[in-house]
């Protein structure tokens, strides 16, 4: 298990999903970000002694929601989910959309609609706390696979994260770090910071840990998809250094699909 801090707990679910609990120290209210499967979430709650009050859903895919019915039955937690997910998320109590806000005790998050991986995807941005839950939109050293849109849609979603403060911690929905790092090094082989992150990721993996959360600053320095404006990334996909950033991103995403 990886503990990101005294008020956030991360742990593996299924084979590579990241489970997350976030707890407001002032009130004791606690939220799970998605419920990929019930048992690890319930185990984390038992280990910490935290009381689950909320489940915040990023998107409707089964590997993010299938544990909701059991966890809600055991805890009574309120389920908040994207309105665009329709009835694909079970046991929903509240639906949200772009510009809404959600609270976990005294912690408040902005709701961003971040489509691209799927049409209903949202991210939860706790600005004052300095954390962002990006689901399957932004990964450590990578980004989500485009499934229900053009790549440009995902790029516009990712651009929003670039505007967050560099210190913002980013929690992603899967531990794809090593495979993402291998692609990142293929696309950006001269990036010294990226080489250091690869080594760190390998050290953590050997300890049964993972490089999540990351930070916006670190992703801007090492994630090839967020570095699509850099001439080195344009060259890596055989485009001119002045090529449009969106075109470079599209080419990188297509390359990653084949990698």
Backbone as CSV, one residue per row, in Angstrom:
resi,resn,N_x,N_y,N_z,CA_x,CA_y,CA_z,C_x,C_y,C_z
1,UNK,0.851,-1.197,0.000,0.000,0.000,0.000,0.881,1.239,0.000
2,UNK,0.439,2.265,-0.702,1.162,3.539,-0.740,0.317,4.602,-0.069
3,UNK,0.870,5.290,0.887,0.158,6.375,1.556,0.716,7.693,1.063
4,UNK,-0.102,8.501,0.435,0.364,9.760,-0.134,0.403,10.865,0.901
5,UNK,-0.158,10.653,2.056,-0.164,11.671,3.088,-1.143,11.270,4.173
6,UNK,-1.210,12.038,5.256,-2.082,11.652,6.364,-3.562,11.750,6.038
7,UNK,-3.897,12.405,4.935,-5.311,12.580,4.607,-5.685,12.019,3.232
8,UNK,-4.730,11.398,2.549,-5.008,10.715,1.283,-4.341,9.345,1.336
9,UNK,-5.065,8.325,0.940,-4.532,6.968,0.919,-4.723,6.389,-0.479
10,UNK,-3.656,5.833,-1.029,-3.730,5.199,-2.352,-3.400,3.719,-2.221
11,UNK,-3.974,2.902,-3.109,-3.776,1.461,-3.051,-4.217,0.863,-4.384
12,UNK,-3.723,-0.327,-4.668,-4.083,-0.988,-5.923,-5.434,-1.680,-5.808
13,UNK,-6.190,-1.638,-6.896,-7.416,-2.408,-7.067,-7.275,-3.193,-8.372
14,UNK,-8.027,-4.295,-8.452,-7.935,-5.132,-9.652,-6.456,-5.406,-9.934
15,UNK,-6.022,-5.281,-11.166,-4.607,-5.528,-11.453,-3.791,-4.247,-11.481
16,UNK,-4.381,-3.153,-11.970,-3.599,-1.927,-12.099,-4.399,-0.653,-11.842
17,UNK,-5.645,-0.765,-11.373,-6.392,0.436,-11.004,-5.846,1.019,-9.710
18,UNK,-5.928,2.326,-9.595,-5.524,3.002,-8.368,-6.760,3.374,-7.573
19,UNK,-6.864,2.848,-6.364,-7.908,3.276,-5.442,-7.403,4.449,-4.625
20,UNK,-8.295,5.387,-4.331,-7.910,6.568,-3.563,-8.997,6.894,-2.553
21,UNK,-8.568,7.168,-1.327,-9.433,7.759,-0.309,-8.886,9.128,0.035
22,UNK,-9.757,10.119,0.125,-9.379,11.455,0.558,-10.262,11.829,1.745
23,UNK,-9.622,12.270,2.832,-10.336,12.540,4.082,-10.094,13.971,4.530
24,UNK,-11.182,14.661,4.875,-11.085,16.008,5.421,-10.711,15.903,6.899
25,UNK,-9.535,16.384,7.308,-9.133,16.261,8.707,-10.052,17.019,9.664
26,UNK,-10.710,18.073,9.168,-11.528,18.895,10.051,-12.820,18.204,10.470
27,UNK,-13.433,17.479,9.537,-14.747,16.890,9.811,-14.732,15.370,9.873
28,UNK,-13.695,14.763,9.322,-13.655,13.311,9.231,-14.379,12.747,8.032
29,UNK,-15.049,13.594,7.235,-15.704,13.103,6.030,-14.645,12.568,5.061
30,UNK,-15.009,11.537,4.322,-14.040,10.827,3.487,-14.707,10.405,2.191
31,UNK,-13.976,10.539,1.087,-14.491,10.141,-0.221,-13.562,9.131,-0.868
32,UNK,-14.148,8.198,-1.592,-13.406,7.329,-2.499,-13.521,7.919,-3.894
33,UNK,-12.405,7.972,-4.605,-12.426,8.375,-5.998,-12.573,7.106,-6.825
34,UNK,-13.786,6.880,-7.347,-14.142,5.645,-8.037,-14.072,4.463,-7.055
35,UNK,-14.684,3.352,-7.460,-14.591,2.099,-6.688,-14.370,0.975,-7.693
36,UNK,-13.123,0.747,-8.106,-12.853,-0.293,-9.084,-13.283,-1.684,-8.608
37,UNK,-13.085,-1.963,-7.333,-13.613,-3.174,-6.711,-13.778,-2.889,-5.222
38,UNK,-14.680,-3.616,-4.616,-15.076,-3.279,-3.246,-14.033,-3.656,-2.213
39,UNK,-13.462,-4.846,-2.298,-12.645,-5.373,-1.204,-11.468,-4.466,-0.829
40,UNK,-10.666,-3.956,-1.789,-9.544,-3.103,-1.385,-9.996,-1.785,-0.750
41,UNK,-11.114,-1.238,-1.209,-11.619,0.000,-0.618,-12.056,-0.254,0.817
42,UNK,-12.788,-1.321,1.027,-13.238,-1.648,2.383,-12.048,-1.971,3.280
43,UNK,-11.031,-2.634,2.738,-9.842,-2.936,3.530,-9.108,-1.659,3.931
44,UNK,-9.015,-0.704,3.015,-8.346,0.562,3.334,-9.120,1.339,4.399
45,UNK,-10.438,1.305,4.301,-11.250,1.956,5.326,-11.037,1.300,6.688
46,UNK,-10.989,-0.029,6.716,-10.780,-0.726,7.979,-9.400,-0.424,8.556
47,UNK,-8.403,-0.347,7.690,-7.034,-0.090,8.144,-6.887,1.308,8.733
48,UNK,-7.513,2.285,8.078,-7.380,3.674,8.526,-8.369,4.043,9.622
49,UNK,-9.487,3.313,9.673,-10.557,3.703,10.582,-11.379,4.865,10.071
50,UNK,-11.195,5.211,8.799,-11.936,6.336,8.229,-13.374,5.933,7.926
51,UNK,-14.262,6.924,7.975,-15.692,6.726,7.717,-16.028,7.273,6.334
52,UNK,-16.423,6.391,5.423,-16.689,6.817,4.046,-18.044,7.514,3.964
53,UNK,-18.019,8.742,3.471,-19.258,9.505,3.310,-19.631,9.705,1.853
54,UNK,-18.643,9.611,0.945,-18.888,9.958,-0.454,-18.099,9.061,-1.386
55,UNK,-18.655,8.865,-2.568,-17.960,8.229,-3.686,-18.046,9.197,-4.864
56,UNK,-16.895,9.626,-5.365,-16.829,10.558,-6.492,-16.383,9.790,-7.724
57,UNK,-17.246,9.707,-8.710,-17.003,8.889,-9.898,-16.436,9.761,-11.017
58,UNK,-15.353,9.280,-11.651,-14.770,10.031,-12.765,-15.419,9.688,-14.100
59,UNK,-15.803,8.421,-14.293,-16.449,8.037,-15.545,-17.076,6.657,-15.387
60,UNK,-17.835,6.272,-16.383,-18.754,5.146,-16.260,-18.129,3.780,-16.495
61,UNK,-16.900,3.673,-16.926,-16.336,2.377,-17.290,-16.367,1.414,-16.105
62,UNK,-16.621,0.147,-16.423,-16.867,-0.854,-15.379,-15.712,-0.965,-14.397
63,UNK,-14.472,-0.811,-14.877,-13.335,-0.970,-13.975,-13.170,0.207,-13.023
64,UNK,-14.092,1.144,-13.074,-14.087,2.266,-12.117,-15.328,2.293,-11.232
65,UNK,-16.336,1.508,-11.571,-17.603,1.624,-10.840,-18.161,0.313,-10.319
66,UNK,-17.570,-0.815,-10.680,-18.255,-2.068,-10.381,-18.313,-2.390,-8.889
67,UNK,-17.451,-1.777,-8.090,-17.505,-2.024,-6.652,-18.455,-1.125,-5.889
68,UNK,-19.118,-0.193,-6.591,-19.959,0.786,-5.902,-21.101,0.141,-5.112
69,UNK,-21.889,-0.770,-5.681,-23.044,-1.275,-4.925,-22.666,-1.867,-3.567
70,UNK,-21.600,-2.676,-3.520,-21.221,-3.286,-2.246,-20.708,-2.245,-1.257
71,UNK,-19.888,-1.316,-1.732,-19.338,-0.315,-0.817,-20.433,0.612,-0.310
72,UNK,-21.348,0.994,-1.188,-22.451,1.845,-0.724,-23.326,1.106,0.282
73,UNK,-23.598,-0.171,0.030,-24.420,-0.947,0.957,-23.759,-1.064,2.328
74,UNK,-22.427,-1.138,2.340,-21.708,-1.314,3.597,-21.499,0.000,4.346
75,UNK,-21.464,1.115,3.618,-21.086,2.386,4.249,-22.171,3.451,4.212
76,UNK,-23.118,3.326,3.279,-24.121,4.368,3.106,-23.601,5.601,2.397
77,UNK,-22.436,5.514,1.769,-21.826,6.674,1.115,-22.705,7.198,-0.016
78,UNK,-22.676,8.525,-0.186,-23.404,9.179,-1.274,-22.579,9.090,-2.556
79,UNK,-23.226,8.698,-3.646,-22.536,8.505,-4.933,-22.793,9.711,-5.824
80,UNK,-21.705,10.353,-6.238,-21.755,11.487,-7.161,-21.111,11.057,-8.470
81,UNK,-21.791,11.286,-9.591,-21.308,10.791,-10.877,-21.622,11.782,-11.986
82,UNK,-20.907,11.688,-13.109,-21.171,12.595,-14.230,-22.583,12.428,-14.770
83,UNK,-23.246,13.548,-15.006,-24.595,13.482,-15.581,-24.576,12.786,-16.938
84,UNK,-23.515,12.972,-17.697,-23.443,12.403,-19.038,-23.266,10.886,-19.029
85,UNK,-22.998,10.307,-17.871,-22.887,8.852,-17.787,-24.244,8.177,-17.812
86,UNK,-25.316,8.939,-17.650,-26.652,8.360,-17.674,-26.824,7.344,-16.567
87,UNK,-27.400,6.203,-16.916,-27.653,5.175,-15.902,-26.562,4.108,-15.878
88,UNK,-25.409,4.406,-16.472,-24.326,3.422,-16.518,-23.584,3.304,-15.191
89,UNK,-23.728,4.285,-14.310,-23.122,4.231,-12.976,-24.206,3.798,-11.994
90,UNK,-23.961,2.773,-11.186,-25.001,2.291,-10.284,-25.193,3.178,-9.055
91,UNK,-26.424,3.206,-8.568,-26.743,3.761,-7.243,-26.366,5.234,-7.091
92,UNK,-26.566,6.027,-8.127,-26.167,7.435,-8.089,-27.161,8.252,-7.264
93,UNK,-26.612,9.123,-6.419,-27.428,10.041,-5.626,-27.430,11.453,-6.192
94,UNK,-26.330,11.838,-6.835,-26.216,13.196,-7.364,-25.439,13.146,-8.659
95,UNK,-25.900,13.894,-9.663,-25.144,14.016,-10.902,-24.531,15.403,-10.993
96,UNK,-23.373,15.462,-11.659,-22.636,16.727,-11.759,-22.169,16.939,-13.191
97,UNK,-21.823,18.207,-13.480,-21.368,18.588,-14.813,-20.367,19.728,-14.670
98,UNK,-19.841,20.175,-15.796,-18.856,21.255,-15.825,-19.312,22.448,-14.980
99,UNK,-18.407,22.918,-14.123,-18.678,24.103,-13.310,-19.319,23.825,-11.974
100,UNK,-19.797,22.613,-11.767,-20.341,22.272,-10.452,-19.204,22.154,-9.439
101,UNK,-19.594,22.135,-8.179,-18.629,21.941,-7.099,-19.123,20.837,-6.191
102,UNK,-18.180,20.083,-5.665,-18.524,19.040,-4.705,-17.701,19.268,-3.445
103,UNK,-18.240,18.820,-2.337,-17.550,18.995,-1.060,-17.362,17.647,-0.389
104,UNK,-16.216,17.516,0.241,-15.939,16.401,1.144,-15.604,17.055,2.475
105,UNK,-16.603,17.136,3.335,-16.430,17.940,4.538,-16.206,19.388,4.156
106,UNK,-15.084,19.958,4.599,-14.761,21.348,4.267,-13.880,21.459,3.030
107,UNK,-13.497,20.340,2.423,-12.720,20.363,1.190,-13.657,20.528,0.006
108,UNK,-13.297,21.412,-0.922,-14.169,21.687,-2.065,-13.421,21.444,-3.359
109,UNK,-14.111,20.821,-4.310,-13.522,20.533,-5.614,-14.342,21.155,-6.724
110,UNK,-13.634,21.653,-7.741,-14.265,22.036,-8.995,-14.472,20.781,-9.833
111,UNK,-15.557,20.739,-10.561,-15.799,19.657,-11.509,-15.419,20.144,-12.900
112,UNK,-14.483,19.449,-13.517,-14.117,19.719,-14.903,-14.624,18.573,-15.765
113,UNK,-15.323,18.882,-16.830,-15.593,17.861,-17.833,-14.329,17.705,-18.682
114,UNK,-13.783,16.500,-18.690,-12.526,16.236,-19.400,-12.700,15.057,-20.356
115,UNK,-13.505,15.245,-21.399,-13.769,14.149,-22.337,-12.548,13.823,-23.190
116,UNK,-12.646,12.719,-23.863,-11.576,12.249,-24.748,-11.417,10.763,-24.581
117,UNK,-11.093,10.339,-23.360,-11.082,8.905,-23.078,-12.490,8.349,-23.215
118,UNK,-13.457,9.054,-22.681,-14.874,8.761,-22.928,-15.653,10.060,-22.777
119,UNK,-16.867,10.067,-23.298,-17.626,11.313,-23.412,-18.058,11.875,-22.064
120,UNK,-18.208,11.002,-21.053,-18.746,11.465,-19.771,-17.671,11.775,-18.737
121,UNK,-16.413,11.669,-19.083,-15.340,11.769,-18.091,-15.309,13.141,-17.419
122,UNK,-15.130,13.133,-16.092,-14.897,14.359,-15.336,-13.653,14.189,-14.476
123,UNK,-13.062,15.310,-14.088,-11.961,15.335,-13.130,-12.365,16.230,-11.965
124,UNK,-11.809,15.939,-10.793,-12.128,16.687,-9.582,-10.881,17.448,-9.146
125,UNK,-10.993,18.785,-9.105,-9.847,19.646,-8.842,-10.036,20.323,-7.483
126,UNK,-9.285,19.872,-6.485,-9.315,20.463,-5.154,-8.210,21.516,-5.096
127,UNK,-8.511,22.726,-5.571,-7.472,23.753,-5.718,-6.834,24.115,-4.391
128,UNK,-7.646,24.394,-3.388,-7.083,24.841,-2.113,-6.225,23.757,-1.475
129,UNK,-6.588,22.509,-1.690,-5.808,21.403,-1.150,-4.621,21.049,-2.037
130,UNK,-4.608,21.574,-3.272,-3.497,21.319,-4.183,-3.466,19.924,-4.760
131,UNK,-4.663,19.327,-4.984,-4.706,17.985,-5.554,-5.729,17.936,-6.679
132,UNK,-5.470,17.071,-7.648,-6.377,16.868,-8.782,-6.521,15.375,-9.016
133,UNK,-7.762,14.941,-9.190,-8.047,13.541,-9.482,-8.463,13.461,-10.943
134,UNK,-7.555,12.923,-11.771,-7.682,13.013,-13.225,-8.233,11.750,-13.860
135,UNK,-8.513,10.717,-13.065,-9.083,9.499,-13.632,-8.239,8.945,-14.755
136,UNK,-8.863,8.701,-15.911,-8.164,8.147,-17.063,-7.884,9.204,-18.130
137,UNK,-7.842,10.466,-17.724,-7.479,11.541,-18.651,-5.975,11.751,-18.670
138,UNK,-5.393,11.999,-17.508,-3.954,12.261,-17.383,-3.342,11.215,-16.463
139,UNK,-2.347,10.500,-16.967,-1.612,9.519,-16.177,-0.216,10.034,-15.881
140,UNK,0.431,9.457,-14.885,1.854,9.697,-14.702,2.579,9.262,-15.976
141,UNK,3.230,10.214,-16.629,4.004,9.985,-17.858,3.163,9.563,-19.051
142,UNK,1.846,9.782,-18.997,1.020,9.381,-20.127,-0.337,10.043,-20.115
143,UNK,-1.217,9.558,-20.969,-2.591,10.056,-21.020,-3.501,8.905,-21.418
144,UNK,-4.781,9.113,-21.304,-5.743,8.059,-21.606,-5.809,7.736,-23.091
145,UNK,-6.286,6.552,-23.354,-6.550,6.163,-24.740,-7.822,6.864,-25.212
146,UNK,-7.812,7.368,-26.425,-8.991,8.045,-26.983,-9.978,6.987,-27.454
147,UNK,-11.207,7.044,-26.906,-12.176,5.998,-27.211,-13.482,6.524,-27.794
148,UNK,-13.869,7.728,-27.461,-15.183,8.214,-27.894,-15.107,9.636,-28.446
149,UNK,-13.996,9.975,-29.071,-13.821,11.336,-29.588,-12.632,11.343,-30.532
150,UNK,-12.369,12.492,-31.087,-11.137,12.701,-31.828,-10.020,13.013,-30.833
151,UNK,-8.766,12.738,-31.181,-7.665,13.061,-30.269,-7.661,14.516,-29.822
152,UNK,-8.121,15.427,-30.677,-8.147,16.842,-30.305,-8.992,17.092,-29.066
153,UNK,-10.024,16.285,-28.869,-10.867,16.454,-27.686,-10.079,16.154,-26.422
154,UNK,-9.311,15.065,-26.447,-8.489,14.749,-25.285,-7.412,15.800,-25.087
155,UNK,-6.827,16.286,-26.161,-5.791,17.321,-26.027,-6.361,18.561,-25.334
156,UNK,-7.556,18.973,-25.689,-8.153,20.151,-25.041,-8.379,19.893,-23.556
157,UNK,-8.731,18.662,-23.210,-8.878,18.329,-21.792,-7.537,18.400,-21.075
158,UNK,-6.493,17.865,-21.697,-5.171,17.876,-21.076,-4.626,19.289,-20.919
159,UNK,-4.910,20.161,-21.884,-4.429,21.539,-21.811,-4.876,22.226,-20.533
160,UNK,-6.032,21.870,-20.030,-6.534,22.510,-18.821,-5.615,22.236,-17.634
161,UNK,-5.050,21.044,-17.590,-4.169,20.705,-16.470,-2.880,21.519,-16.502
162,UNK,-2.447,21.923,-17.696,-1.219,22.707,-17.812,-1.309,24.031,-17.078
163,UNK,-2.517,24.539,-16.882,-2.706,25.829,-16.222,-2.706,25.727,-14.698
164,UNK,-2.728,24.521,-14.150,-2.707,24.359,-12.694,-1.308,24.649,-12.156
165,UNK,-1.205,25.050,-10.898,0.121,25.280,-10.306,0.987,24.033,-10.389
166,UNK,2.284,24.233,-10.582,3.198,23.111,-10.749,3.182,22.156,-9.566
167,UNK,2.918,22.661,-8.365,2.951,21.821,-7.170,1.707,20.947,-7.019
168,UNK,0.703,21.152,-7.849,-0.532,20.368,-7.743,-0.229,18.880,-7.898
169,UNK,-0.682,18.080,-6.943,-0.517,16.635,-7.029,-1.615,16.051,-7.914
170,UNK,-1.229,15.146,-8.801,-2.159,14.543,-9.751,-2.268,13.051,-9.477
171,UNK,-3.504,12.608,-9.240,-3.793,11.195,-9.014,-4.495,10.643,-10.252
172,UNK,-3.933,9.596,-10.818,-4.513,8.990,-12.016,-5.210,7.687,-11.657
173,UNK,-5.978,7.181,-12.601,-6.831,6.038,-12.333,-6.177,4.682,-12.496
174,UNK,-4.945,4.641,-13.061,-4.261,3.371,-13.277,-2.766,3.527,-13.032
175,UNK,-2.136,2.447,-12.665,-0.687,2.396,-12.587,-0.152,1.834,-13.905
176,UNK,0.040,2.731,-14.853,0.638,2.384,-16.144,2.045,2.988,-16.238
177,UNK,2.655,3.281,-15.098,3.836,4.133,-15.088,4.981,3.548,-15.904
178,UNK,5.310,2.290,-15.708,6.480,1.748,-16.404,6.262,1.661,-17.911
179,UNK,5.086,1.230,-18.343,4.840,1.182,-19.791,4.805,2.585,-20.370
180,UNK,4.224,3.531,-19.634,4.248,4.915,-20.097,5.676,5.445,-20.173
181,UNK,6.493,5.090,-19.190,7.872,5.576,-19.171,8.662,5.037,-20.355
182,UNK,8.435,3.786,-20.712,9.152,3.222,-21.862,8.791,3.964,-23.146
183,UNK,7.509,4.279,-23.312,7.135,5.049,-24.491,7.714,6.454,-24.417
184,UNK,7.626,7.073,-23.257,8.131,8.439,-23.114,9.603,8.518,-23.481
185,UNK,10.388,7.531,-23.082,11.812,7.534,-23.421,12.039,7.320,-24.913
186,UNK,11.159,6.544,-25.548,11.274,6.379,-26.998,10.988,7.690,-27.715
187,UNK,10.030,8.456,-27.195,9.642,9.711,-27.836,10.554,10.872,-27.457
188,UNK,11.182,10.806,-26.298,11.936,11.943,-25.751,13.235,11.424,-25.126
189,UNK,14.098,10.780,-25.918,15.228,10.023,-25.356,16.309,10.860,-24.701
190,UNK,16.359,12.160,-24.987,17.421,12.997,-24.430,16.982,13.752,-23.182
191,UNK,15.818,13.425,-22.646,15.262,14.132,-21.495,15.847,13.547,-20.209
192,UNK,16.772,14.278,-19.589,17.457,13.786,-18.392,16.492,13.584,-17.226
193,UNK,15.542,14.503,-17.063,14.572,14.365,-15.974,13.727,13.116,-16.155
194,UNK,13.412,12.801,-17.394,12.621,11.609,-17.685,13.407,10.343,-17.342
195,UNK,14.682,10.323,-17.647,15.513,9.165,-17.307,15.532,8.953,-15.792
196,UNK,15.603,10.032,-15.035,15.585,9.927,-13.579,14.247,9.382,-13.082
197,UNK,13.167,9.813,-13.713,11.845,9.317,-13.299,11.678,7.837,-13.616
198,UNK,12.198,7.414,-14.735,12.151,5.991,-15.071,12.871,5.177,-14.001
199,UNK,14.039,5.642,-13.596,14.793,4.931,-12.564,14.024,4.921,-11.246
200,UNK,13.400,6.046,-10.911,12.606,6.107,-9.684,11.416,5.162,-9.758
201,UNK,10.751,5.122,-10.893,9.600,4.234,-11.062,10.009,2.779,-10.909
202,UNK,11.165,2.420,-11.439,11.637,1.045,-11.312,11.972,0.712,-9.865
203,UNK,12.576,1.667,-9.137,12.881,1.436,-7.719,11.596,1.221,-6.916
204,UNK,10.598,2.050,-7.172,9.339,1.933,-6.445,8.636,0.621,-6.778
205,UNK,8.659,0.229,-8.045,8.012,-1.023,-8.440,8.639,-2.199,-7.706
206,UNK,9.956,-2.161,-7.535,10.639,-3.238,-6.817,10.211,-3.308,-5.354
207,UNK,9.694,-2.178,-4.836,9.204,-2.113,-3.457,7.691,-2.289,-3.391
208,UNK,7.084,-2.704,-4.502,5.637,-2.878,-4.586,4.906,-1.558,-4.352
209,UNK,5.495,-0.488,-4.872,4.902,0.848,-4.782,4.775,1.404,-6.194
210,UNK,4.236,2.646,-6.314,4.013,3.220,-7.636,4.195,4.723,-7.594
211,UNK,4.480,5.287,-8.768,4.811,6.704,-8.895,3.537,7.530,-9.065
212,UNK,2.624,7.366,-8.139,1.360,8.098,-8.109,1.112,8.483,-6.663
213,UNK,0.914,9.764,-6.365,0.675,10.850,-7.310,1.957,11.369,-7.955
214,UNK,1.733,12.113,-9.030,2.771,12.920,-9.643,2.441,14.380,-9.329
215,UNK,3.150,15.292,-9.954,2.795,16.711,-9.861,2.690,17.290,-11.260
216,UNK,1.955,18.376,-11.372,1.842,19.041,-12.670,3.215,19.468,-13.178
217,UNK,4.036,19.995,-12.298,5.366,20.427,-12.716,6.202,19.287,-13.261
218,UNK,6.138,18.143,-12.584,6.913,16.997,-13.047,6.370,16.462,-14.367
219,UNK,5.056,16.454,-14.508,4.481,15.991,-15.772,4.837,16.937,-16.918
220,UNK,4.851,18.227,-16.656,5.230,19.177,-17.697,6.676,18.971,-18.135
221,UNK,7.498,18.460,-17.240,8.910,18.254,-17.552,9.183,16.909,-18.215
222,UNK,8.281,15.913,-18.020,8.629,14.556,-18.436,7.558,13.815,-19.223
223,UNK,6.325,14.267,-19.203,5.241,13.564,-19.890,5.209,14.013,-21.352
224,UNK,5.470,13.127,-22.309,5.562,13.577,-23.709,4.277,14.192,-24.228
225,UNK,3.133,13.753,-23.720,1.864,14.299,-24.212,1.661,15.735,-23.760
226,UNK,2.132,16.072,-22.571,2.051,17.465,-22.118,3.186,18.306,-22.693
227,UNK,4.175,17.665,-23.302,5.319,18.369,-23.882,5.208,18.443,-25.409
228,UNK,3.984,18.311,-25.913,3.800,18.280,-27.366,4.218,19.576,-28.053
229,UNK,4.342,20.668,-27.299,4.788,21.936,-27.892,6.303,22.011,-28.038
230,UNK,7.018,21.050,-27.472,8.479,21.084,-27.509,9.006,20.595,-28.862
231,UNK,9.995,21.278,-29.436,10.538,20.853,-30.732,11.019,19.405,-30.747
232,UNK,11.571,18.929,-29.623,12.079,17.558,-29.588,10.968,16.542,-29.828
233,UNK,9.778,16.833,-29.328,8.662,15.904,-29.522,8.138,15.974,-30.948
234,UNK,8.149,17.167,-31.551,7.764,17.266,-32.961,8.702,16.441,-33.832
235,UNK,9.999,16.559,-33.560,10.971,15.788,-34.349,10.761,14.285,-34.172
236,UNK,10.370,13.877,-32.987,10.221,12.446,-32.730,9.090,11.817,-33.543
237,UNK,8.143,12.646,-33.996,7.044,12.123,-34.827,7.160,12.634,-36.264
238,UNK,8.391,13.035,-36.626,8.704,13.434,-38.006,7.914,14.650,-38.466
239,UNK,7.685,15.577,-37.536,7.075,16.855,-37.885,8.099,17.965,-37.670
240,UNK,7.881,19.089,-38.352,8.783,20.215,-38.203,8.687,20.776,-36.789
241,UNK,9.778,21.349,-36.262,9.754,21.892,-34.903,8.651,22.919,-34.661
242,UNK,8.190,23.594,-35.698,7.128,24.572,-35.541,5.732,24.019,-35.784
243,UNK,5.597,22.720,-35.835,4.288,22.112,-36.110,3.289,22.461,-35.017
244,UNK,2.016,22.476,-35.374,0.979,22.765,-34.389,1.008,21.729,-33.278
245,UNK,0.848,22.205,-32.051,0.918,21.322,-30.890,-0.099,20.197,-30.987
246,UNK,-1.289,20.506,-31.450,-2.332,19.489,-31.550,-1.924,18.387,-32.516
247,UNK,-1.269,18.753,-33.613,-0.825,17.747,-34.582,0.237,16.841,-33.977
248,UNK,1.142,17.420,-33.186,2.166,16.617,-32.520,1.506,15.673,-31.524
249,UNK,0.571,16.189,-30.747,-0.138,15.331,-29.793,-0.831,14.176,-30.514
250,UNK,-1.534,14.477,-31.593,-2.233,13.432,-32.339,-1.270,12.337,-32.793
251,UNK,-0.110,12.762,-33.298,0.869,11.790,-33.775,1.437,10.965,-32.626
252,UNK,1.684,11.606,-31.487,2.177,10.877,-30.323,1.149,9.853,-29.839
253,UNK,-0.111,10.259,-29.793,-1.146,9.347,-29.317,-1.288,8.157,-30.266
254,UNK,-1.210,8.407,-31.575,-1.288,7.318,-32.547,-0.097,6.375,-32.401
255,UNK,1.090,6.927,-32.147,2.291,6.112,-31.943,2.135,5.257,-30.688
256,UNK,1.652,5.866,-29.615,1.472,5.120,-28.368,0.491,3.962,-28.558
257,UNK,-0.529,4.158,-29.382,-1.491,3.093,-29.632,-0.814,1.874,-30.252
258,UNK,0.240,2.095,-31.012,0.937,0.998,-31.699,2.127,0.466,-30.895
259,UNK,2.486,1.176,-29.827,3.750,0.913,-29.130,3.711,-0.414,-28.368
